[in-house]
Amino acid sequence: MTRWWHDTLFKRLFLLMWVALVASHVVAFQVVAVQSRGDGWPGGPPRRLSIADGPPLPSLPPTPGLLGHRPFPPRGEGPEDRPRPMQSGTPTLRLLLDYGIRFLVIGLASWWGARWLSAPMRRLVTASQSLASSVGGHERLPVLEEDAGTVEVREAAHVFNDMARQLDSQFRNRGLLVAAISHDLRTPLTRMRIRLESLQHEPAAARCVTDVREMNELIDSVLEIFRSDALAEPPRATDALALAQALTDDLVEQGHRVTCHGGPATVVVQPTALRRVLSNLLSNALRYAGEAAVDVRTTPDAVSIVVEDTGPGIPQNLMDAVFQPFFSLDARPKASGGGTGLGLFIARDLVQRHGGTLTLENRPEGGLRATVKLPRPR
């Protein structure tokens, strides 16, 4: 019973409907009364209708002038004391005016009430959209006010804030756990590598050193996922073409066949993250095709960085699977040139954190086309 006296959604909706109903009746009554001014008795002066002349306020139509209603003149003032018979018929114009005004008033009240009652929901949607980029990162967690609004709104805000804090805590603890495990693994691996390198003259020892290096690279790939979740580098305006050109120039100096075309295209990103995305895409293209081409394209709303190759492409039924962690189309081990299956997962995650998309498609002439689409600054 105590809960009923609190500020609840039911109370707000009930009061809104009641006020809208009364307001629509009063406004409709007054407008129809003004429109009916001068519609008095024959031979008598025009008189303005009042609420006393009409039906009680809580009732709905008819209002003055509707359904044959005619006000009676006071006794002793008219030529006759007997009441005049009511006119038959319904004035269509007044009926439409009466219903139209009620419809307009209730419609405006519903529009305003919908925005008023849904405001907490809009705040929840905004906070939920920013939660993904805040959890485990350097941005401040979104916090909803827990002391304002109805009982339902305050409870939802409290649950959301608790959920955000728990997610952030669990995410940070997971990163610390992985970092600790990786640190503990690196120490014995380093000792093993040093000891095995002293036995380089034995073929088995050389293969073991290669395996140790592969394990270290796998650890680096796993840690890269958690490092990308909380990049300390602030976003800034970056020329995507200049960054792609610098990356391809480095690969050309290493003897790879890579080309880059396009025009200046400014995007607001973390340059290190974008460079990591393009590096992963180019590494895949060079691994499967031996060559790659980069094309930077601009539209009024976005900048697209397209990486194409002439390799075997990807089976259509595996287009989504290649973005999963540790999934690789290459059955070769890492030591033989295979991949760890984390490159595309990391690349798409970084692109999405910048509000963009990463898509893959097979080229009609053969090969794969990877498109990074980033929003342009406004």
C-alpha positions as CSV (number, residue, x, y, z in Angstrom):
1,M,0.0,0.0,0.0
2,T,2.9,2.4,0.7
3,R,4.3,1.8,-2.8
4,W,1.0,3.2,-4.3
5,W,1.8,6.6,-2.8
6,H,5.2,6.8,-4.4
7,D,5.9,8.4,-7.8
8,T,5.1,5.6,-10.1
9,L,4.5,5.3,-13.9
10,F,0.9,4.4,-13.2
11,K,0.2,7.6,-11.3
12,R,1.9,9.8,-14.0
13,L,-0.1,8.1,-16.8
14,F,-3.4,8.3,-14.9
15,L,-2.9,12.0,-14.1
16,L,-1.9,12.8,-17.7
17,M,-5.0,11.0,-19.1
18,W,-7.3,12.7,-16.6
19,V,-5.9,16.2,-17.3
20,A,-6.1,15.6,-21.1
21,L,-9.7,14.5,-20.9
22,V,-10.8,17.5,-18.8
23,A,-8.8,20.0,-20.9
24,S,-10.3,18.6,-24.1
25,H,-13.8,18.9,-22.8
26,V,-13.3,22.5,-21.5
27,V,-11.6,23.7,-24.7
28,A,-14.2,22.1,-26.9
29,F,-17.0,23.6,-24.8
30,Q,-15.6,27.1,-25.0
31,V,-14.9,27.0,-28.8
32,V,-18.4,25.6,-29.6
33,A,-19.9,28.2,-27.2
34,V,-18.1,31.0,-29.0
35,Q,-19.2,29.7,-32.4
36,S,-22.8,29.5,-31.1
37,R,-22.8,33.1,-29.9
38,G,-25.9,34.9,-31.1
39,D,-27.9,31.7,-31.6
40,G,-30.6,32.8,-29.1
41,W,-34.4,33.1,-29.0
42,P,-36.3,34.9,-31.8
43,G,-36.7,38.5,-30.9
44,G,-34.3,38.4,-28.0
45,P,-30.7,39.7,-27.8
46,P,-27.8,37.5,-28.6
47,R,-26.3,35.9,-25.5
48,R,-23.0,34.2,-24.8
49,L,-23.3,30.6,-23.7
50,S,-21.7,29.6,-20.4
51,I,-20.9,26.3,-18.8
52,A,-24.1,26.7,-16.8
53,D,-26.1,26.5,-20.0
54,G,-24.6,23.2,-21.1
55,P,-24.3,19.7,-19.8
56,P,-22.2,18.9,-16.7
57,L,-18.4,19.1,-17.4
58,P,-17.5,15.5,-16.8
59,S,-19.7,14.3,-19.6
60,L,-18.6,14.0,-23.2
61,P,-20.7,15.4,-26.2
62,P,-23.1,16.9,-26.7
63,T,-21.9,20.4,-26.0
64,P,-24.0,23.6,-26.6
65,G,-25.4,23.6,-30.1
66,L,-25.1,19.8,-30.4
67,L,-27.9,17.2,-30.5
68,G,-30.6,19.8,-30.5
69,H,-29.7,21.4,-27.2
70,R,-31.0,24.9,-26.7
71,P,-30.6,27.1,-23.6
72,F,-33.9,28.3,-22.0
73,P,-34.4,32.0,-21.2
74,P,-34.7,32.8,-17.5
75,R,-38.3,32.9,-16.2
76,G,-39.9,36.4,-16.2
77,E,-37.5,37.8,-18.8
78,G,-38.9,36.3,-21.9
79,P,-42.2,36.9,-23.6
80,E,-43.2,33.4,-22.6
81,D,-42.4,31.4,-19.5
82,R,-43.0,28.0,-21.1
83,P,-39.9,26.3,-22.6
84,R,-39.5,26.2,-26.3
85,P,-39.4,22.8,-28.0
86,M,-35.9,21.6,-28.9
87,Q,-34.9,21.7,-32.5
88,S,-34.5,18.4,-34.2
89,G,-31.4,17.3,-36.0
90,T,-27.6,17.5,-35.3
91,P,-25.5,20.4,-36.5
92,T,-22.8,18.6,-38.5
93,L,-20.3,21.5,-38.4
94,R,-20.5,21.9,-34.7
95,L,-20.3,18.1,-34.1
96,L,-17.1,17.9,-36.3
97,L,-15.7,21.0,-34.6
98,D,-16.4,19.5,-31.1
99,Y,-14.8,16.1,-31.9
100,G,-11.9,17.7,-33.9
101,I,-10.9,19.9,-30.9
102,R,-11.1,17.0,-28.5
103,F,-9.0,14.9,-30.9
104,L,-6.4,17.7,-31.2
105,V,-6.1,18.4,-27.5
106,I,-5.8,14.7,-26.6
107,G,-3.3,14.1,-29.4
108,L,-1.1,17.0,-28.3
109,A,-1.3,15.7,-24.7
110,S,-0.4,12.2,-25.9
111,W,2.6,13.5,-27.9
112,W,3.9,15.5,-24.9
113,G,3.2,12.7,-22.5
114,A,4.9,10.1,-24.6
115,R,8.1,12.2,-24.7
116,W,7.8,12.9,-21.0
117,L,7.4,9.3,-20.0
118,S,9.9,7.9,-22.5
119,A,12.7,10.4,-21.5
120,P,14.2,7.9,-19.0
121,M,14.2,5.2,-21.7
122,R,16.1,7.5,-24.1
123,R,18.7,8.2,-21.4
124,L,19.1,4.5,-20.8
125,V,19.6,3.9,-24.6
126,T,22.3,6.6,-24.7
127,A,24.1,5.2,-21.7
128,S,23.9,1.6,-23.1
129,Q,25.4,2.8,-26.4
130,S,28.4,4.3,-24.7
131,L,28.8,1.4,-22.3
132,A,30.6,-0.9,-24.8
133,S,33.4,1.7,-25.4
134,S,33.7,2.6,-21.8
135,V,34.0,-0.9,-20.2
136,G,37.7,-1.7,-19.6
137,G,38.9,1.5,-21.2
138,H,39.9,5.0,-20.2
139,E,36.5,6.6,-20.8
140,R,34.3,7.3,-17.8
141,L,31.5,4.8,-17.3
142,P,28.0,6.1,-18.0
143,V,26.0,6.7,-14.8
144,L,22.3,7.1,-14.6
145,E,20.8,9.3,-11.8
146,E,19.2,7.0,-9.2
147,D,17.3,9.7,-7.2
148,A,15.1,11.1,-10.0
149,G,12.0,9.8,-11.8
150,T,9.5,7.2,-10.9
151,V,10.0,4.1,-8.8
152,E,10.5,2.0,-12.0
153,V,13.0,4.4,-13.4
154,R,15.0,4.6,-10.2
155,E,15.2,0.8,-10.0
156,A,16.3,0.5,-13.6
157,A,19.0,3.1,-13.1
158,H,20.3,1.3,-10.0
159,V,20.4,-2.0,-11.8
160,F,22.2,-0.5,-14.9
161,N,24.8,1.3,-12.8
162,D,25.5,-1.9,-10.8
163,M,25.8,-3.9,-14.1
164,A,28.2,-1.3,-15.6
165,R,30.5,-1.4,-12.5
166,Q,30.5,-5.2,-12.5
167,L,31.3,-5.5,-16.2
168,D,34.1,-3.0,-15.9
169,S,35.6,-4.8,-12.9
170,Q,35.4,-8.2,-14.5
171,F,36.9,-6.9,-17.7
172,R,39.8,-5.3,-16.0
173,N,40.4,-8.4,-13.8
174,R,40.4,-10.6,-16.9
175,G,43.0,-8.4,-18.5
176,L,45.2,-8.6,-15.4
177,L,44.8,-12.3,-15.2
178,V,45.8,-12.9,-18.8
179,A,48.8,-10.5,-18.4
180,A,49.9,-12.3,-15.3
181,I,49.7,-15.7,-17.0
182,S,51.5,-14.4,-20.0
183,H,54.3,-13.0,-17.8
184,D,54.6,-16.4,-16.0
185,L,54.8,-18.2,-19.3
186,R,57.4,-16.0,-20.8
187,T,59.9,-16.6,-18.1
188,P,60.3,-20.4,-18.6
189,L,60.0,-20.0,-22.4
190,T,62.9,-17.5,-22.4
191,R,65.0,-19.9,-20.3
192,M,64.2,-22.8,-22.7
193,R,65.1,-20.7,-25.8
194,I,68.4,-19.6,-24.3
195,R,69.3,-23.2,-23.5
196,L,68.2,-24.6,-26.9
197,E,70.1,-21.9,-28.8
198,S,73.3,-23.2,-27.3
199,L,72.5,-26.5,-29.0
200,Q,71.9,-25.1,-32.5
201,H,74.1,-27.8,-34.1
202,E,71.4,-30.3,-33.4
203,P,68.4,-30.2,-35.7
204,A,65.9,-31.1,-33.0
205,A,67.1,-28.2,-30.9
206,A,66.6,-25.8,-33.8
207,R,63.0,-27.0,-34.3
208,C,62.4,-26.5,-30.5
209,V,63.7,-22.9,-30.7
210,T,61.2,-22.3,-33.6
211,D,58.4,-23.7,-31.5
212,V,59.3,-21.5,-28.6
213,R,59.3,-18.4,-30.8
214,E,55.9,-19.4,-32.1
215,M,54.6,-19.6,-28.6
216,N,55.9,-16.2,-27.8
217,E,54.2,-14.8,-30.9
218,L,50.9,-16.4,-29.9
219,I,51.2,-14.8,-26.5
220,D,51.8,-11.5,-28.1
221,S,48.7,-11.9,-30.3
222,V,46.5,-12.7,-27.3
223,L,47.9,-9.8,-25.3
224,E,47.2,-7.5,-28.3
225,I,43.5,-8.2,-27.9
226,F,43.5,-6.8,-24.4
227,R,45.8,-3.9,-25.2
228,S,43.4,-2.8,-28.0
229,D,40.6,-2.7,-25.5
230,A,42.2,0.2,-23.6
231,L,44.4,2.1,-26.0
232,A,45.9,5.2,-24.2
233,E,46.4,7.0,-27.5
234,P,43.7,9.7,-27.9
235,P,41.8,9.9,-31.3
236,R,43.0,12.7,-33.6
237,A,42.6,13.8,-37.2
238,T,44.6,11.5,-39.4
239,D,45.1,11.4,-43.1
240,A,44.2,7.8,-44.0
241,L,46.0,7.9,-47.3
242,A,49.3,9.1,-45.8
243,L,49.1,6.4,-43.1
244,A,48.4,3.7,-45.7
245,Q,51.1,5.0,-48.0
246,A,53.7,4.9,-45.2
247,L,52.8,1.4,-44.4
248,T,53.0,0.2,-48.0
249,D,56.3,1.9,-48.5
250,D,57.7,-0.1,-45.5
251,L,56.5,-3.3,-47.1
252,V,57.9,-2.4,-50.5
253,E,61.3,-1.8,-48.9
254,Q,61.1,-5.3,-47.5
255,G,60.6,-6.7,-51.0
256,H,56.8,-7.1,-51.0
257,R,54.6,-6.2,-54.0
258,V,52.2,-3.6,-52.6
259,T,50.6,-0.6,-54.2
260,C,48.6,2.3,-52.8
261,H,46.3,4.7,-54.5
262,G,43.7,7.3,-53.6
263,G,43.3,10.9,-52.4
264,P,43.7,12.7,-49.1
265,A,41.1,11.5,-46.6
266,T,40.9,12.8,-43.0
267,V,39.4,10.6,-40.3
268,V,39.4,11.0,-36.5
269,V,41.0,7.8,-35.2
270,Q,43.8,6.4,-33.1
271,P,46.6,6.2,-35.7
272,T,48.3,3.3,-34.0
273,A,45.0,1.3,-34.1
274,L,44.3,2.1,-37.7
275,R,47.9,1.1,-38.7
276,R,47.4,-2.2,-36.8
277,V,44.2,-2.8,-38.8
278,L,45.8,-2.2,-42.2
279,S,48.9,-4.2,-41.2
280,N,46.7,-7.2,-40.4
281,L,44.8,-7.0,-43.6
282,L,48.0,-6.6,-45.7
283,S,49.6,-9.5,-43.9
284,N,46.7,-11.7,-44.8
285,A,46.8,-10.5,-48.4
286,L,50.6,-11.1,-48.7
287,R,50.3,-14.5,-47.0
288,Y,47.7,-15.9,-49.4
289,A,48.4,-14.0,-52.6
290,G,51.9,-12.6,-52.4
291,E,50.7,-9.1,-53.4
292,A,48.2,-6.5,-52.4
293,A,46.7,-3.2,-53.5
294,V,45.3,-0.4,-51.2
295,D,42.8,2.1,-52.5
296,V,41.6,5.0,-50.3
297,R,38.1,6.3,-51.3
298,T,36.1,9.2,-50.0
299,T,32.3,9.9,-49.9
300,P,30.5,12.8,-48.2
301,D,29.9,10.7,-45.1
302,A,32.7,8.1,-44.9
303,V,36.2,7.1,-45.9
304,S,36.7,3.6,-47.3
305,I,40.1,1.9,-47.3
306,V,40.0,-1.1,-49.6
307,V,42.6,-3.8,-49.5
308,E,42.5,-6.2,-52.5
309,D,44.5,-9.3,-53.4
310,T,44.5,-12.0,-56.1
311,G,44.5,-15.0,-53.8
312,P,42.0,-17.9,-53.5
313,G,39.4,-15.8,-51.6
314,I,37.2,-17.2,-48.8
315,P,34.4,-19.7,-49.2
316,Q,31.0,-17.9,-48.8
317,N,29.9,-20.1,-46.0
318,L,33.0,-19.1,-43.9
319,M,32.8,-15.3,-44.4
320,D,31.5,-14.8,-40.8
321,A,33.6,-17.6,-39.3
322,V,36.9,-16.0,-40.2
323,F,36.2,-13.2,-37.7
324,Q,36.1,-15.6,-34.8
325,P,39.1,-15.8,-32.5
326,F,41.7,-18.5,-33.4
327,F,39.9,-19.5,-36.6
328,S,42.2,-19.8,-39.6
329,L,41.7,-21.1,-43.1
330,D,45.4,-21.9,-43.2
331,A,46.1,-25.4,-41.9
332,R,49.8,-24.8,-41.8
333,P,51.5,-24.2,-38.4
334,K,52.7,-20.7,-37.6
335,A,56.3,-21.7,-38.0
336,S,55.5,-22.6,-41.7
337,G,53.8,-19.3,-42.5
338,G,50.3,-20.1,-41.0
339,G,48.4,-17.6,-38.9
340,T,47.1,-17.6,-35.4
341,G,43.6,-16.7,-36.4
342,L,43.5,-13.5,-34.5
343,G,44.3,-10.9,-37.1
344,L,40.8,-10.4,-38.5
345,F,39.2,-10.6,-35.1
346,I,41.5,-7.8,-33.8
347,A,41.1,-5.7,-36.9
348,R,37.3,-5.7,-36.8
349,D,37.2,-5.0,-33.1
350,L,39.4,-1.9,-33.6
351,V,37.4,-0.7,-36.5
352,Q,34.1,-1.0,-34.6
353,R,35.6,0.9,-31.7
354,H,36.0,3.8,-34.1
355,G,32.4,3.6,-35.2
356,G,33.3,1.9,-38.5
357,T,32.8,-1.4,-40.2
358,L,35.0,-4.1,-41.7
359,T,33.6,-6.2,-44.5
360,L,35.0,-9.0,-46.7
361,E,33.8,-10.1,-50.2
362,N,35.2,-12.2,-53.0
363,R,36.2,-10.3,-56.1
364,P,34.5,-11.4,-59.4
365,E,37.9,-11.6,-61.1
366,G,39.3,-13.7,-58.2
367,G,40.8,-12.8,-54.9
368,L,39.5,-11.1,-51.7
369,R,38.4,-7.5,-51.1
370,A,38.5,-6.2,-47.5
371,T,36.8,-2.8,-47.0
372,V,37.3,-0.6,-43.9
373,K,34.7,2.1,-43.7
374,L,35.2,4.9,-41.2
375,P,32.9,7.9,-40.6
376,R,34.2,11.3,-41.7
377,P,34.5,14.1,-39.1
378,R,31.7,16.7,-39.2
